[in-house]
Amino acid sequence: MKPIEIFALSYFGRFSIEELERIVSRFDSIEEILKADFMDGFERFKAHYDEKFMNDQERRAKEIGTEIISFWDEDYPELLRQTISPPAVLFCLGNKKLLNEKCIAVVGTRRITDYGRLVIKKILPELVHADLAIVSGMAFGVDSLAHQISIENNGKTIAVLGTGVDVCYPASNRRLYERIVENGCIVSEYPFGTKAAKQNFPARNRIIAGLCRATIVIEAPMDSGALITARMSAEIGRDVFAVPADIDKKMSEGCNWLLKMGAIPLTDSTQILEYYGITLVKDERQDDFLKIFDEGPLLAEEIVSKLNLGLPEVLSKLTEYELKGLVMKFPTGHYNRV
């Protein structure tokens, strides 16, 4: 049975994976099911099935180059398949192979603070360089910055949407959405044209958790959806890391609560790499460049003198490392590594 037909059964019939397994093994097409006897129990599906809607979905998939992957396909993400309530079908726009890479979720508040930005720029580049795919939900704040840092470091990133894959939400993230399609993968269980709805996002979060070996919570108040993702990760036996922060800040309450509940405190990217036995192959030139800051902050001209390089090359390198979150510039004009 084609993935689009399995989607139709799931969408209109609300069948569980176990029920779908029995249906797929017995029938070869939707047409056979529509002709099935009353006693076969497909009346609910027949009453709601909309052939025009499904034809439109199949047409739109071809038009925008979206692949539809069913639970029984080889390309379906194995970690997600092992979860409690995996979606029967995934709509994938971009590189579907990323779904079976080594994935780690990075989630948090939409109202990210300077502290949250600093943490992401400190932790994520090394995870990306270690060939981990960064998974998030493309929301404002932590999600968007996680995708952005991954792309800027030539890494792999997956955005799991609570809308159809053809709907950019929030709309102002259009450029980021396009860059993820070009460099990563957009995923959803919802049909084309599905708009943002409050109830979709908790369901979306179970996919984020399910794709990943671990979830990192950067900043989160107690009412953050990131805590839902963290709880779902814990429920399916995945690891949860939380970044500790000020005890008197609202944006820290969720992370500090997770730590009290048993989450792993995260203060450095090497913790994750060591935890999973990942060896980071470092670029020697990059290391040499960063070593000049061992003695403290430096002006660009001082770096030129120490490394015997031209000023344009040094400024270019500093800009590159700033974008990667490895170096920061102070108001005095001095640079130092993060």
Rosetta blueprint (number, residue, H / E / L):
1 M L
2 K L
3 P H
4 I H
5 E H
6 I H
7 F H
8 A H
9 L H
10 S H
11 Y H
12 F H
13 G H
14 R L
15 F L
16 S L
17 I H
18 E H
19 E H
20 L H
21 E H
22 R H
23 I H
24 V H
25 S H
26 R H
27 F L
28 D L
29 S L
30 I H
31 E H
32 E H
33 I H
34 L H
35 K L
36 A L
37 D L
38 F H
39 M H
40 D H
41 G L
42 F L
43 E H
44 R H
45 F H
46 K H
47 A H
48 H H
49 Y L
50 D L
51 E H
52 K H
53 F H
54 M H
55 N H
56 D H
57 Q H
58 E H
59 R H
60 R H
61 A H
62 K H
63 E H
64 I H
65 G L
66 T L
67 E E
68 I E
69 I E
70 S E
71 F L
72 W L
73 D L
74 E L
75 D L
76 Y L
77 P L
78 E H
79 L H
80 L H
81 R H
82 Q L
83 T L
84 I L
85 S L
86 P L
87 P L
88 A L
89 V E
90 L E
91 F E
92 C E
93 L E
94 G E
95 N L
96 K H
97 K H
98 L H
99 L H
100 N H
101 E L
102 K L
103 C E
104 I E
105 A E
106 V E
107 V E
108 G L
109 T L
110 R L
111 R L
112 I L
113 T L
114 D H
115 Y H
116 G H
117 R H
118 L H
119 V H
120 I H
121 K H
122 K H
123 I H
124 L H
125 P H
126 E H
127 L H
128 V H
129 H H
130 A L
131 D L
132 L L
133 A E
134 I E
135 V E
136 S E
137 G L
138 M L
139 A L
140 F L
141 G L
142 V H
143 D H
144 S H
145 L H
146 A H
147 H H
148 Q H
149 I H
150 S H
151 I H
152 E H
153 N L
154 N L
155 G L
156 K L
157 T E
158 I E
159 A E
160 V E
161 L L
162 G L
163 T L
164 G L
165 V L
166 D L
167 V L
168 C L
169 Y L
170 P L
171 A H
172 S H
173 N H
174 R H
175 R H
176 L H
177 Y H
178 E H
179 R H
180 I H
181 V H
182 E H
183 N H
184 G L
185 C E
186 I E
187 V E
188 S E
189 E L
190 Y L
191 P L
192 F L
193 G L
194 T L
195 K L
196 A L
197 A L
198 K L
199 Q L
200 N H
201 F H
202 P H
203 A H
204 R H
205 N H
206 R H
207 I H
208 I H
209 A H
210 G H
211 L H
212 C L
213 R L
214 A E
215 T E
216 I E
217 V E
218 I L
219 E L
220 A L
221 P L
222 M L
223 D L
224 S L
225 G H
226 A H
227 L H
228 I H
229 T H
230 A H
231 R H
232 M H
233 S H
234 A H
235 E H
236 I L
237 G L
238 R L
239 D E
240 V E
241 F E
242 A E
243 V L
244 P L
245 A L
246 D L
247 I L
248 D L
249 K L
250 K H
251 M H
252 S H
253 E H
254 G H
255 C H
256 N H
257 W H
258 L H
259 L H
260 K H
261 M L
262 G L
263 A L
264 I E
265 P E
266 L L
267 T L
268 D L
269 S H
270 T H
271 Q H
272 I H
273 L H
274 E H
275 Y H
276 Y L
277 G L
278 I L
279 T L
280 L L
281 V L
282 K L
283 D L
284 E H
285 R H
286 Q H
287 D H
288 D H
289 F H
290 L H
291 K H
292 I H
293 F H
294 D H
295 E H
296 G L
297 P L
298 L E
299 L L
300 A H
301 E H
302 E H
303 I H
304 V H
305 S H
306 K H
307 L H
308 N L
309 L L
310 G L
311 L H
312 P H
313 E H
314 V H
315 L H
316 S H
317 K H
318 L H
319 T H
320 E H
321 Y H
322 E H
323 L H
324 K L
325 G L
326 L L
327 V E
328 M E
329 K E
330 F L
331 P L
332 T L
333 G L
334 H L
335 Y E
336 N E
337 R E
338 V L
